[in-house]
């Protein structure tokens, strides 16, 4: 049997599969499908310092190959998260990655401090690239801003830091390199892509916030390219996210250079998809005589060198 375990920034995961932030609700309901302990890591919905309502409805709109969402990241605030959600997540036998976002450097640092003090988080994912919140993509829109926020946080915390990057830049591989130079322990990519839908009968935008983030199979080739191009430039691990709907999609991202993968929109369609992907990766490795996930990470890149 192949070894599915992987390591991200010194944290060992039993397998390379995790949910993308905000796409998997940790609750008793999931015991009807599979325990979250089967996942390589547990990634939280993005947390802010203070409670927030999110964007006005309608918030989601299905497209032919994906989903537009303008949720706006509603949040119960960090205090409620620490009191009620984080202890529940620690009951499961998987590392906890806390996704965080804020609008200022100072707020980011305060949020990091509060999370670290709990000693219950294994890693931080900096959501620097959500296209439907204030300053959502500005953090990762240029090298100076990206470098500053990553370095400030790395200098203030002992927790491993994952920088979540936006595809809405001229060259995401250069942004990956910038994050690495600033001290990021890993990067995750890609976040959703800004999009829009218009109701032709009402002649107005469908979403309450007018624009939203596109996810799903439509963006998968963009994710593969982002991972592939970044893997050639950086040495830190990459968590590949974007349009994963099957184990084949996950393997494709790993071959492109991802050390682990995050499954997003398809959790809404098939609540068993992450469990199926874990099994599919294992069967693929066994069938092709690979002993571990690391043996195929970036194999499509090295084969072209």
RONU-881215 format. One line per field, with one value per residue: x, y, z of N, C-alpha, C in turn; residue in three letters; residue number from 0. Coordinates in steps of 0.1 Angstrom, whole numbers. Atoms other than C-alpha are relative to their C-alpha. Example, Ala and Ser with C-alpha at 12.3 -4.5 7.8 and 13.67 -1.06 7.14 Angstrom:
nc1 = c(9 / -9)
nc2 = c(-12 / -11)
nc3 = c(0 / 0)
cac1 = c(123 / 137)
cac2 = c(-45 / -11)
cac3 = c(78 / 71)
cc1 = c(9 / -8)
cc2 = c(12 / 11)
cc3 = c(0 / 8)
type = c(ALA / SER)
seq = c(0 / 1)
END
This chain:
nc1 = c(8 / -8 / 0 / 7 / -4 / -8 / -4 / 1 / -6 / -3 / 12 / 3 / 13 / 1 / 2 / -1 / 14 / 7 / 10 / -3 / 7 / 14 / 8 / 2 / 6 / -3 / 11 / 4 / 6 / -9 / -2 / 8 / -8 / -13 / -5 / -11 / -13 / -6 / -6 / -14 / 1 / 13 / -2 / 12 / 5 / -9 / 4 / -4 / 0 / 14 / 11 / 4 / 12 / -2 / 6 / 15 / 5 / -4 / -14 / -6 / 6 / -6 / -4 / -1 / -11 / -5 / 8 / -4 / 4 / -3 / 3 / -6 / -6 / 6 / -9 / 5 / -10 / -10 / 2 / 10 / -7 / -9 / 7 / 9 / -4 / -13 / -1 / 6 / -8 / -11 / 4 / -3 / -15 / -5 / -5 / 10 / -5 / 10 / 0 / 2 / -1 / 3 / -1 / -13 / -10 / 1 / 11 / -5 / -10 / 8 / 7 / -10 / -4 / 11 / 1 / -12 / 1 / 8 / -8 / 9 / -1 / -12 / -5 / 8 / 1 / 3 / 9 / -5 / 4 / 14 / 4 / 13 / 0 / -9 / -14 / -2 / -11 / -11 / -12 / -9 / 0 / -13 / -11 / -3 / 11 / -1 / -12 / 2 / 10 / -5 / -11 / 5 / 6 / -10 / -8 / 8 / 6 / -8 / 8 / -3 / 9 / 3 / 6 / 9 / -3 / 10 / -4 / 3 / -12 / -6 / -8 / 2 / -12 / -8 / 6 / -4 / -14 / 1 / 5 / -10 / -11 / 5 / -1 / 11 / -4 / 7 / 10 / 12 / 5 / 4 / 13 / 10 / -2 / 11 / 10 / 13 / 11 / 10 / 13 / 4 / 14 / 0 / -11 / -8 / -8 / 7 / -5 / 2 / -12 / -3 / -10 / -3 / -12 / 3 / -7 / 5 / -8 / -4 / -13 / -10 / -13 / -7 / -6 / -11 / -11 / -6 / -8 / -11 / -9 / -5 / -9 / -13 / -7 / -1 / -3 / 9 / 11 / 12 / 13 / 7 / 15 / 7 / 8 / -2 / 13 / -2 / -14 / -9 / -3 / -10 / -13 / -6 / -6 / -12 / -10 / -4 / -9 / 7 / -3 / 14 / 10 / 12 / 13 / 9 / 14 / 6 / 6 / 14 / 7 / -3 / -6 / -10 / -11 / -14 / -3 / -3 / -13 / -11 / -1 / -5 / -14 / -7 / 1 / -8 / -14 / -2 / 1 / -11 / -12 / -6 / 1 / 5 / 5 / -11 / -6 / 7 / 2 / -8 / -6 / 3 / -9 / -14 / -1 / -2 / -12)
nc2 = c(-12 / -12 / -9 / -12 / -11 / -11 / -10 / -14 / -9 / 7 / 6 / 12 / 3 / 14 / 0 / -14 / -5 / -9 / -9 / -14 / -8 / -4 / 9 / 13 / -4 / 10 / 2 / 14 / 5 / 7 / 14 / 9 / 2 / 4 / -8 / -9 / 6 / 6 / -11 / -4 / -12 / -7 / -14 / -7 / -11 / -12 / -7 / -14 / -4 / -3 / 6 / -7 / 6 / 4 / -8 / 2 / 11 / 14 / 1 / 10 / 2 / 11 / -2 / 13 / 8 / -4 / -7 / -13 / -3 / -13 / 2 / -11 / 6 / -3 / 5 / -2 / -7 / 9 / 4 / 11 / 11 / 6 / 6 / 10 / 8 / 5 / 12 / 11 / 4 / 7 / 13 / 9 / 3 / -6 / -14 / -11 / -11 / -11 / -10 / -14 / -12 / -13 / -11 / -7 / 8 / 1 / 9 / 13 / 4 / 2 / 13 / 10 / 2 / 7 / 14 / 7 / 2 / 12 / 12 / 10 / -1 / 6 / -9 / -12 / -3 / -14 / -2 / -12 / 0 / 2 / -11 / -7 / -8 / -12 / 3 / 14 / 4 / -10 / 4 / 8 / -6 / -5 / 7 / -7 / 3 / 14 / 2 / -6 / 7 / 13 / -1 / -5 / 11 / 10 / -5 / -2 / 13 / 12 / 9 / 0 / -9 / 3 / -12 / 4 / -10 / -3 / 1 / -13 / -8 / 2 / 12 / 5 / 7 / -11 / -3 / 11 / -2 / -11 / 5 / 9 / -9 / -7 / 10 / 10 / 14 / 7 / -8 / 7 / -6 / -14 / -4 / -2 / -10 / -10 / 2 / -7 / 5 / -10 / 5 / -8 / -4 / -11 / -9 / -4 / 11 / 10 / 0 / -12 / -8 / -2 / 9 / 11 / 8 / 12 / 12 / 12 / 6 / -10 / -6 / 10 / -1 / -11 / 5 / 9 / -8 / -8 / 9 / 4 / -11 / -3 / 11 / -2 / -12 / 0 / 13 / 2 / 8 / -6 / 7 / -3 / -2 / -5 / 8 / 15 / 7 / 14 / 3 / -3 / -14 / -1 / 6 / -9 / -11 / 5 / 1 / -13 / -6 / -2 / 9 / 4 / -7 / -5 / 2 / -11 / 0 / 13 / 5 / -3 / 9 / 14 / 0 / 11 / -2 / 0 / 14 / 7 / -5 / 6 / 14 / -1 / -3 / 13 / 10 / -5 / 2 / 15 / 6 / -4 / 4 / -11 / 4 / -12 / -12 / -8 / 5 / -6 / -15 / -7 / 9 / -5 / -12 / 5 / 7 / -10 / -8)
nc3 = c(0 / 1 / -11 / 4 / -9 / 6 / -10 / 4 / -10 / -12 / -5 / 7 / 3 / 3 / 14 / 5 / 4 / -10 / 7 / 2 / -10 / 2 / 8 / -7 / -13 / -10 / -8 / -2 / 12 / 8 / -5 / 9 / 12 / -5 / -10 / 4 / -4 / 12 / 8 / -3 / -8 / -1 / 3 / -5 / 8 / -3 / -12 / -2 / -14 / -5 / 8 / 12 / 6 / 14 / 10 / 1 / 9 / 1 / -2 / 9 / 13 / 7 / 14 / 7 / -4 / -14 / -9 / -4 / -14 / -5 / -14 / -8 / -12 / -14 / -10 / -13 / -8 / -5 / -14 / 1 / 6 / -9 / -11 / 3 / 11 / -1 / -8 / 7 / 11 / -5 / -4 / 11 / 1 / 12 / -3 / 2 / 6 / -2 / 10 / -6 / 9 / -6 / 9 / -4 / -5 / -15 / -3 / 3 / -10 / -12 / 3 / -1 / -14 / -7 / 4 / -5 / -14 / -3 / 2 / 6 / 15 / 5 / 11 / 4 / 15 / 2 / 12 / 5 / 15 / 3 / 9 / -3 / -12 / 1 / 0 / 2 / 9 / 0 / -7 / 9 / 13 / 4 / -8 / -12 / -10 / -3 / -8 / -13 / -9 / -4 / -9 / -13 / -8 / -3 / -11 / -12 / -4 / 1 / 7 / 14 / 7 / 14 / 7 / 10 / 11 / 11 / 14 / 7 / 1 / 13 / -1 / -13 / -5 / -6 / -13 / -9 / -4 / -10 / -13 / -5 / -5 / -12 / -11 / 0 / -2 / 11 / 7 / 5 / 12 / 1 / -6 / 11 / 10 / 0 / 11 / -1 / 8 / 1 / 3 / 12 / -2 / -9 / 5 / -11 / -5 / -8 / -14 / -8 / 0 / 14 / 5 / -9 / 4 / 8 / -4 / 7 / 11 / 10 / -3 / -3 / 8 / -5 / -12 / 4 / 5 / -11 / -8 / 9 / 2 / -13 / -4 / 7 / -5 / -14 / -7 / -10 / 5 / 7 / -2 / 13 / -2 / 12 / 9 / -2 / -2 / 0 / -3 / 11 / -1 / -11 / 4 / 10 / -7 / -7 / 11 / 4 / -11 / -13 / -10 / -5 / 8 / -8 / 8 / -4 / 4 / 2 / -13 / -1 / 9 / -5 / -14 / -1 / 10 / -5 / -3 / 13 / 5 / -8 / 5 / 14 / 0 / -5 / 10 / 11 / -4 / 0 / 14 / 8 / -7 / -8 / -14 / -8 / 8 / 4 / 12 / 12 / -1 / 10 / 10 / 14 / 2 / 2 / 12 / 11 / -2)
cac1 = c(0 / 13 / 22 / -3 / 13 / 27 / 44 / 36 / 59 / 69 / 33 / 25 / -7 / -20 / -30 / -28 / -66 / -83 / -113 / -108 / -117 / -154 / -166 / -169 / -191 / -177 / -207 / -224 / -241 / -209 / -208 / -234 / -208 / -173 / -155 / -133 / -105 / -100 / -89 / -53 / -61 / -91 / -93 / -117 / -139 / -120 / -121 / -120 / -114 / -150 / -183 / -194 / -226 / -211 / -226 / -263 / -283 / -285 / -251 / -246 / -253 / -247 / -229 / -226 / -192 / -190 / -204 / -203 / -203 / -205 / -208 / -185 / -172 / -197 / -178 / -188 / -156 / -124 / -136 / -167 / -145 / -120 / -146 / -169 / -154 / -117 / -121 / -145 / -121 / -93 / -113 / -105 / -72 / -62 / -41 / -62 / -54 / -71 / -79 / -77 / -83 / -84 / -83 / -51 / -18 / -24 / -57 / -40 / -13 / -39 / -58 / -27 / -18 / -52 / -52 / -16 / -24 / -49 / -22 / -49 / -40 / -14 / -11 / -24 / -37 / -36 / -66 / -49 / -70 / -108 / -123 / -156 / -146 / -130 / -93 / -98 / -74 / -53 / -30 / -17 / -21 / 14 / 48 / 53 / 20 / 23 / 58 / 49 / 19 / 36 / 68 / 50 / 30 / 59 / 79 / 51 / 41 / 57 / 29 / 36 / 21 / 4 / -2 / -33 / -27 / -49 / -48 / -58 / -22 / 1 / 23 / 13 / 46 / 64 / 39 / 47 / 84 / 76 / 57 / 85 / 111 / 89 / 91 / 59 / 61 / 38 / 14 / -21 / -36 / -58 / -85 / -117 / -117 / -138 / -169 / -204 / -238 / -266 / -303 / -314 / -351 / -344 / -314 / -294 / -267 / -278 / -257 / -265 / -229 / -229 / -197 / -185 / -158 / -160 / -151 / -156 / -144 / -142 / -111 / -93 / -69 / -60 / -52 / -30 / -10 / -6 / 7 / 29 / 45 / 50 / 66 / 93 / 103 / 98 / 109 / 82 / 51 / 21 / -15 / -33 / -69 / -93 / -120 / -112 / -142 / -125 / -93 / -80 / -82 / -63 / -36 / -32 / -25 / 0 / 18 / 19 / 37 / 11 / 22 / -15 / -48 / -79 / -114 / -139 / -172 / -176 / -182 / -216 / -224 / -209 / -204 / -183 / -159 / -129 / -131 / -133 / -103 / -82 / -90 / -84 / -50 / -40 / -52 / -34 / -1 / -4 / -14 / 15 / 41 / 47 / 54 / 44 / 27 / 60 / 71 / 46 / 47 / 59 / 66 / 50 / 74 / 106 / 97 / 98 / 131)
cac2 = c(0 / 34 / 59 / 88 / 110 / 144 / 172 / 209 / 232 / 206 / 195 / 159 / 151 / 116 / 123 / 153 / 160 / 189 / 212 / 246 / 273 / 279 / 248 / 222 / 226 / 207 / 193 / 162 / 159 / 147 / 116 / 103 / 105 / 102 / 115 / 146 / 126 / 110 / 143 / 153 / 186 / 206 / 241 / 266 / 291 / 325 / 342 / 379 / 398 / 409 / 395 / 404 / 398 / 393 / 405 / 411 / 383 / 368 / 354 / 324 / 317 / 285 / 287 / 260 / 249 / 262 / 286 / 323 / 332 / 366 / 353 / 381 / 358 / 362 / 356 / 350 / 368 / 353 / 352 / 331 / 309 / 303 / 295 / 273 / 261 / 256 / 231 / 211 / 209 / 197 / 166 / 152 / 135 / 159 / 192 / 224 / 251 / 284 / 307 / 344 / 377 / 414 / 448 / 462 / 449 / 457 / 438 / 408 / 408 / 410 / 381 / 360 / 366 / 355 / 323 / 314 / 319 / 291 / 266 / 248 / 258 / 239 / 264 / 298 / 303 / 340 / 347 / 374 / 369 / 367 / 387 / 397 / 414 / 448 / 447 / 410 / 408 / 439 / 421 / 398 / 423 / 436 / 423 / 451 / 446 / 409 / 409 / 433 / 414 / 380 / 392 / 412 / 381 / 357 / 380 / 380 / 343 / 309 / 292 / 280 / 305 / 296 / 325 / 320 / 337 / 352 / 343 / 379 / 390 / 391 / 362 / 342 / 323 / 357 / 363 / 328 / 336 / 369 / 351 / 326 / 354 / 371 / 339 / 320 / 284 / 273 / 288 / 278 / 285 / 295 / 315 / 322 / 344 / 376 / 371 / 384 / 373 / 395 / 387 / 397 / 399 / 423 / 438 / 439 / 419 / 386 / 388 / 413 / 424 / 426 / 406 / 373 / 347 / 319 / 284 / 249 / 229 / 261 / 273 / 240 / 244 / 278 / 262 / 235 / 262 / 283 / 253 / 242 / 276 / 282 / 248 / 257 / 288 / 280 / 254 / 258 / 234 / 243 / 234 / 232 / 244 / 250 / 230 / 196 / 173 / 139 / 121 / 125 / 163 / 160 / 138 / 163 / 191 / 169 / 161 / 198 / 204 / 204 / 188 / 187 / 197 / 216 / 206 / 234 / 237 / 200 / 194 / 210 / 185 / 153 / 152 / 121 / 136 / 141 / 105 / 93 / 114 / 100 / 64 / 74 / 88 / 56 / 34 / 55 / 53 / 15 / 8 / 28 / 14 / 47 / 43 / 78 / 110 / 128 / 105 / 121 / 157 / 178 / 148 / 165 / 195 / 174 / 153 / 185 / 197)
cac3 = c(0 / -9 / 18 / 15 / 42 / 32 / 51 / 49 / 68 / 93 / 99 / 90 / 72 / 69 / 33 / 9 / 8 / 26 / 20 / 6 / 31 / 35 / 16 / 43 / 74 / 104 / 121 / 134 / 100 / 84 / 105 / 81 / 53 / 69 / 98 / 93 / 109 / 75 / 60 / 57 / 73 / 85 / 70 / 86 / 70 / 70 / 104 / 111 / 143 / 147 / 136 / 101 / 81 / 46 / 14 / 6 / -11 / -36 / -28 / -52 / -88 / -107 / -140 / -167 / -154 / -118 / -93 / -87 / -50 / -34 / 2 / 15 / 42 / 71 / 103 / 139 / 150 / 165 / 201 / 192 / 170 / 197 / 223 / 203 / 170 / 176 / 205 / 184 / 155 / 178 / 187 / 153 / 144 / 117 / 118 / 120 / 95 / 105 / 76 / 85 / 68 / 78 / 62 / 80 / 89 / 126 / 126 / 109 / 136 / 165 / 149 / 146 / 182 / 194 / 174 / 184 / 221 / 220 / 211 / 192 / 156 / 136 / 107 / 95 / 60 / 51 / 28 / 8 / -24 / -19 / -47 / -30 / 2 / 9 / 2 / -7 / -36 / -28 / -4 / -32 / -61 / -60 / -47 / -22 / -4 / -5 / 9 / 37 / 50 / 49 / 65 / 92 / 102 / 99 / 123 / 148 / 150 / 155 / 136 / 100 / 75 / 42 / 18 / -3 / -37 / -64 / -101 / -109 / -114 / -144 / -132 / -102 / -101 / -94 / -65 / -52 / -52 / -34 / -7 / -3 / 0 / 26 / 47 / 38 / 48 / 19 / -6 / -16 / -50 / -66 / -50 / -70 / -101 / -102 / -124 / -130 / -143 / -155 / -155 / -190 / -180 / -152 / -170 / -138 / -120 / -105 / -74 / -46 / -46 / -84 / -88 / -72 / -73 / -99 / -87 / -100 / -131 / -152 / -134 / -130 / -160 / -146 / -113 / -130 / -148 / -116 / -97 / -126 / -132 / -95 / -88 / -112 / -92 / -55 / -30 / -4 / -6 / -28 / -18 / -52 / -52 / -81 / -98 / -82 / -88 / -89 / -79 / -114 / -110 / -77 / -92 / -121 / -96 / -77 / -110 / -117 / -83 / -55 / -23 / -12 / -26 / -14 / -26 / -28 / -48 / -54 / -17 / -22 / -50 / -36 / 2 / -3 / -29 / -6 / 7 / -29 / -38 / -10 / -22 / -58 / -51 / -32 / -60 / -86 / -67 / -62 / -98 / -111 / -86 / -67 / -30 / -18 / -29 / -30 / -58 / -82 / -69 / -98 / -120 / -150 / -144 / -141 / -171 / -192 / -178)
cc1 = c(9 / -2 / -6 / 4 / 8 / 4 / 0 / 6 / 2 / -12 / -4 / -15 / -1 / -3 / 0 / -13 / -6 / -10 / 6 / -8 / -14 / -9 / -3 / -4 / 3 / -11 / -3 / -6 / 10 / 4 / -8 / 8 / 14 / 5 / 11 / 14 / 7 / 7 / 14 / 1 / -14 / 3 / -13 / -5 / 8 / -6 / 5 / 0 / -14 / -10 / -3 / -11 / 3 / -8 / -15 / -4 / -5 / 15 / 7 / -8 / 7 / 2 / 1 / 12 / 5 / -11 / 6 / -5 / 4 / -4 / 5 / 5 / -6 / 8 / -6 / 10 / 9 / -4 / -10 / 7 / 9 / -8 / -8 / 4 / 13 / 1 / -7 / 9 / 12 / -4 / 3 / 15 / 5 / 5 / -11 / 8 / -11 / 2 / -4 / 0 / -3 / 3 / 13 / 10 / -1 / -11 / 4 / 9 / -8 / -7 / 9 / 3 / -11 / -1 / 12 / -1 / -8 / 8 / -8 / 0 / 13 / 7 / -10 / 0 / -4 / -9 / 3 / -7 / -15 / -5 / -13 / -1 / 9 / 14 / 3 / 12 / 12 / 13 / 10 / 0 / 13 / 11 / 2 / -10 / 1 / 12 / -1 / -9 / 6 / 11 / -4 / -6 / 10 / 9 / -7 / -6 / 9 / -8 / 4 / -11 / -1 / -6 / -9 / 0 / -12 / 5 / -1 / 13 / 7 / 8 / 0 / 13 / 10 / -6 / 3 / 14 / 1 / -4 / 11 / 11 / -4 / -1 / -12 / 5 / -6 / -9 / -11 / -5 / -8 / -13 / -10 / 4 / -12 / -8 / -13 / -10 / -11 / -13 / -6 / -14 / -1 / 10 / 8 / 8 / -8 / 3 / -3 / 12 / 5 / 10 / 2 / 12 / -5 / 9 / -5 / 9 / 5 / 14 / 11 / 12 / 8 / 8 / 12 / 11 / 6 / 9 / 13 / 11 / 7 / 10 / 14 / 9 / 2 / 3 / -10 / -12 / -11 / -12 / -8 / -15 / -6 / -6 / 2 / -14 / 2 / 15 / 9 / 4 / 11 / 14 / 6 / 7 / 13 / 11 / 5 / 9 / -6 / 4 / -13 / -10 / -12 / -12 / -10 / -14 / -6 / -5 / -15 / -8 / 1 / 6 / 11 / 13 / 14 / 4 / 3 / 13 / 11 / 2 / 5 / 15 / 8 / 0 / 9 / 15 / 3 / 0 / 12 / 14 / 7 / -2 / -6 / -4 / 11 / 7 / -6 / -1 / 10 / 6 / -2 / 10 / 14 / 1 / 2 / 13 / 11)
cc2 = c(12 / 9 / 14 / 13 / 10 / 9 / 14 / 8 / -6 / -7 / -12 / -2 / -14 / -3 / 14 / 7 / 8 / 8 / 13 / 8 / 4 / -10 / -13 / 4 / -12 / -1 / -14 / -6 / -8 / -14 / -10 / -3 / -6 / 9 / 10 / -4 / -6 / 9 / 2 / 12 / 6 / 15 / 7 / 10 / 12 / 7 / 14 / 3 / 1 / -6 / 8 / -8 / -6 / 8 / -2 / -11 / 7 / -1 / -11 / -1 / -11 / 3 / -14 / -9 / 4 / 8 / 14 / 2 / 14 / 0 / 12 / -4 / 5 / -7 / 2 / 7 / -10 / -5 / -11 / -13 / -7 / -7 / -12 / -9 / -7 / -13 / -12 / -6 / -9 / -14 / -10 / -2 / 5 / 14 / 10 / 12 / 11 / 10 / 13 / 10 / 13 / 11 / 9 / -9 / -2 / -10 / -15 / -5 / -3 / -14 / -12 / -3 / -7 / -15 / -7 / -2 / -12 / -13 / -11 / 0 / -6 / 9 / 11 / 1 / 15 / 2 / 14 / 3 / -2 / 12 / 7 / 5 / 12 / -4 / -15 / -4 / 10 / -5 / -8 / 6 / 5 / -6 / 8 / -2 / -14 / -3 / 6 / -8 / -13 / 1 / 5 / -12 / -11 / 5 / 0 / -14 / -11 / -10 / 0 / 8 / -5 / 13 / -5 / 11 / 1 / -2 / 13 / 9 / -4 / -13 / -5 / -7 / 11 / 3 / -11 / 2 / 12 / -5 / -8 / 9 / 8 / -9 / -9 / -14 / -9 / 11 / -9 / 8 / -9 / 3 / 2 / 12 / 9 / -2 / 7 / -7 / 11 / -7 / 8 / 4 / 13 / 11 / 6 / -12 / -10 / 0 / 13 / 9 / 3 / -10 / -11 / -7 / -13 / -11 / -11 / -4 / 11 / 5 / -10 / 1 / 12 / -3 / -9 / 9 / 8 / -8 / -3 / 11 / 4 / -10 / 2 / 11 / -1 / -13 / -3 / -8 / 9 / -8 / 4 / 0 / 5 / -10 / -15 / -7 / -15 / -2 / 3 / 15 / 2 / -5 / 10 / 12 / -4 / -2 / 13 / 6 / 2 / -11 / -6 / 7 / 4 / -1 / 10 / -3 / -14 / -7 / 2 / -10 / -14 / 0 / -11 / 2 / -1 / -14 / -8 / 4 / -7 / -15 / 0 / 2 / -13 / -10 / 3 / -3 / -15 / -6 / 4 / -2 / 12 / -3 / 11 / 11 / 8 / -5 / 6 / 15 / 7 / -8 / 5 / 12 / -6 / -8 / 9 / 7 / -4)
cc3 = c(0 / 13 / -4 / 8 / -8 / 12 / -5 / 12 / 13 / 7 / -8 / -2 / -4 / -15 / -6 / -3 / 12 / -7 / -2 / 10 / -3 / -8 / 7 / 14 / 10 / 10 / 2 / -13 / -8 / 5 / -8 / -13 / 3 / 10 / -5 / 3 / -12 / -9 / 4 / 10 / 0 / -2 / 3 / -10 / 5 / 12 / 0 / 15 / 6 / -9 / -12 / -7 / -14 / -9 / -1 / -10 / -13 / 0 / -9 / -13 / -8 / -14 / -7 / 5 / 14 / 8 / 3 / 14 / 4 / 15 / 8 / 13 / 13 / 10 / 14 / 9 / 7 / 14 / 0 / -6 / 10 / 11 / -5 / -12 / 1 / 9 / -6 / -11 / 6 / 5 / -11 / -2 / -13 / 4 / -3 / -7 / 1 / -11 / 6 / -10 / 8 / -10 / 3 / 5 / 15 / 4 / -3 / 12 / 13 / -1 / 1 / 14 / 8 / -3 / 6 / 15 / 4 / 0 / -6 / -16 / -4 / -11 / -2 / -15 / -1 / -13 / -5 / -14 / -2 / -8 / 4 / 14 / -1 / 2 / -2 / -8 / 1 / 7 / -10 / -14 / -5 / 10 / 13 / 11 / 5 / 9 / 14 / 9 / 4 / 10 / 14 / 9 / 3 / 12 / 13 / 5 / -2 / -8 / -15 / -8 / -15 / -6 / -11 / -11 / -10 / -14 / -7 / 1 / -13 / 0 / 14 / 5 / 6 / 14 / 9 / 5 / 10 / 13 / 7 / 6 / 13 / 12 / 1 / 1 / -11 / -6 / -4 / -12 / -9 / 7 / -12 / -9 / -1 / -13 / 3 / -9 / 0 / -4 / -11 / 0 / 8 / -4 / 12 / 5 / 8 / 15 / 7 / 1 / -14 / -5 / 11 / -5 / -7 / 5 / -8 / -12 / -10 / 3 / 2 / -9 / 4 / 13 / -3 / -5 / 11 / 8 / -8 / -1 / 13 / 5 / -5 / 6 / 15 / 6 / 11 / -6 / -6 / 3 / -13 / 2 / -13 / -9 / 2 / 1 / 0 / 4 / -11 / 0 / 11 / -4 / -10 / 7 / 7 / -10 / -4 / 11 / 13 / 10 / 7 / -8 / 9 / -10 / 4 / -4 / 0 / 13 / 1 / -9 / 5 / 13 / 2 / -8 / 6 / 4 / -12 / -6 / 7 / -5 / -14 / -1 / 4 / -11 / -12 / 3 / -1 / -14 / -8 / 7 / 6 / 15 / 9 / -9 / -5 / -13 / -12 / 1 / -9 / -11 / -14 / -3 / -3 / -13 / -12 / 1 / -10)
type = c(UNK / UNK / UNK / UNK / UNK / UNK / UNK / UNK / UNK / UNK / UNK / UNK / UNK / UNK / UNK / UNK / UNK / UNK / UNK / UNK / UNK / UNK / UNK / UNK / UNK / UNK / UNK / UNK / UNK / UNK / UNK / UNK / UNK / UNK / UNK / UNK / UNK / UNK / UNK / UNK / UNK / UNK / UNK / UNK / UNK / UNK / UNK / UNK / UNK / UNK / UNK / UNK / UNK / UNK / UNK / UNK / UNK / UNK / UNK / UNK / UNK / UNK / UNK / UNK / UNK / UNK / UNK / UNK / UNK / UNK / UNK / UNK / UNK / UNK / UNK / UNK / UNK / UNK / UNK / UNK / UNK / UNK / UNK / UNK / UNK / UNK / UNK / UNK / UNK / UNK / UNK / UNK / UNK / UNK / UNK / UNK / UNK / UNK / UNK / UNK / UNK / UNK / UNK / UNK / UNK / UNK / UNK / UNK / UNK / UNK / UNK / UNK / UNK / UNK / UNK / UNK / UNK / UNK / UNK / UNK / UNK / UNK / UNK / UNK / UNK / UNK / UNK / UNK / UNK / UNK / UNK / UNK / UNK / UNK / UNK / UNK / UNK / UNK / UNK / UNK / UNK / UNK / UNK / UNK / UNK / UNK / UNK / UNK / UNK / UNK / UNK / UNK / UNK / UNK / UNK / UNK / UNK / UNK / UNK / UNK / UNK / UNK / UNK / UNK / UNK / UNK / UNK / UNK / UNK / UNK / UNK / UNK / UNK / UNK / UNK / UNK / UNK / UNK / UNK / UNK / UNK / UNK / UNK / UNK / UNK / UNK / UNK / UNK / UNK / UNK / UNK / UNK / UNK / UNK / UNK / UNK / UNK / UNK / UNK / UNK / UNK / UNK / UNK / UNK / UNK / UNK / UNK / UNK / UNK / UNK / UNK / UNK / UNK / UNK / UNK / UNK / UNK / UNK / UNK / UNK / UNK / UNK / UNK / UNK / UNK / UNK / UNK / UNK / UNK / UNK / UNK / UNK / UNK / UNK / UNK / UNK / UNK / UNK / UNK / UNK / UNK / UNK / UNK / UNK / UNK / UNK / UNK / UNK / UNK / UNK / UNK / UNK / UNK / UNK / UNK / UNK / UNK / UNK / UNK / UNK / UNK / UNK / UNK / UNK / UNK / UNK / UNK / UNK / UNK / UNK / UNK / UNK / UNK / UNK / UNK / UNK / UNK / UNK / UNK / UNK / UNK / UNK / UNK / UNK / UNK / UNK / UNK / UNK / UNK / UNK / UNK / UNK / UNK / UNK / UNK / UNK / UNK / UNK / UNK / UNK / UNK / UNK / UNK / UNK / UNK)
seq = c(0 / 1 / 2 / 3 / 4 / 5 / 6 / 7 / 8 / 9 / 10 / 11 / 12 / 13 / 14 / 15 / 16 / 17 / 18 / 19 / 20 / 21 / 22 / 23 / 24 / 25 / 26 / 27 / 28 / 29 / 30 / 31 / 32 / 33 / 34 / 35 / 36 / 37 / 38 / 39 / 40 / 41 / 42 / 43 / 44 / 45 / 46 / 47 / 48 / 49 / 50 / 51 / 52 / 53 / 54 / 55 / 56 / 57 / 58 / 59 / 60 / 61 / 62 / 63 / 64 / 65 / 66 / 67 / 68 / 69 / 70 / 71 / 72 / 73 / 74 / 75 / 76 / 77 / 78 / 79 / 80 / 81 / 82 / 83 / 84 / 85 / 86 / 87 / 88 / 89 / 90 / 91 / 92 / 93 / 94 / 95 / 96 / 97 / 98 / 99 / 100 / 101 / 102 / 103 / 104 / 105 / 106 / 107 / 108 / 109 / 110 / 111 / 112 / 113 / 114 / 115 / 116 / 117 / 118 / 119 / 120 / 121 / 122 / 123 / 124 / 125 / 126 / 127 / 128 / 129 / 130 / 131 / 132 / 133 / 134 / 135 / 136 / 137 / 138 / 139 / 140 / 141 / 142 / 143 / 144 / 145 / 146 / 147 / 148 / 149 / 150 / 151 / 152 / 153 / 154 / 155 / 156 / 157 / 158 / 159 / 160 / 161 / 162 / 163 / 164 / 165 / 166 / 167 / 168 / 169 / 170 / 171 / 172 / 173 / 174 / 175 / 176 / 177 / 178 / 179 / 180 / 181 / 182 / 183 / 184 / 185 / 186 / 187 / 188 / 189 / 190 / 191 / 192 / 193 / 194 / 195 / 196 / 197 / 198 / 199 / 200 / 201 / 202 / 203 / 204 / 205 / 206 / 207 / 208 / 209 / 210 / 211 / 212 / 213 / 214 / 215 / 216 / 217 / 218 / 219 / 220 / 221 / 222 / 223 / 224 / 225 / 226 / 227 / 228 / 229 / 230 / 231 / 232 / 233 / 234 / 235 / 236 / 237 / 238 / 239 / 240 / 241 / 242 / 243 / 244 / 245 / 246 / 247 / 248 / 249 / 250 / 251 / 252 / 253 / 254 / 255 / 256 / 257 / 258 / 259 / 260 / 261 / 262 / 263 / 264 / 265 / 266 / 267 / 268 / 269 / 270 / 271 / 272 / 273 / 274 / 275 / 276 / 277 / 278 / 279 / 280 / 281 / 282 / 283 / 284 / 285 / 286 / 287 / 288 / 289 / 290 / 291 / 292 / 293 / 294 / 295 / 296 / 297 / 298 / 299 / 300 / 301 / 302 / 303 / 304)
END
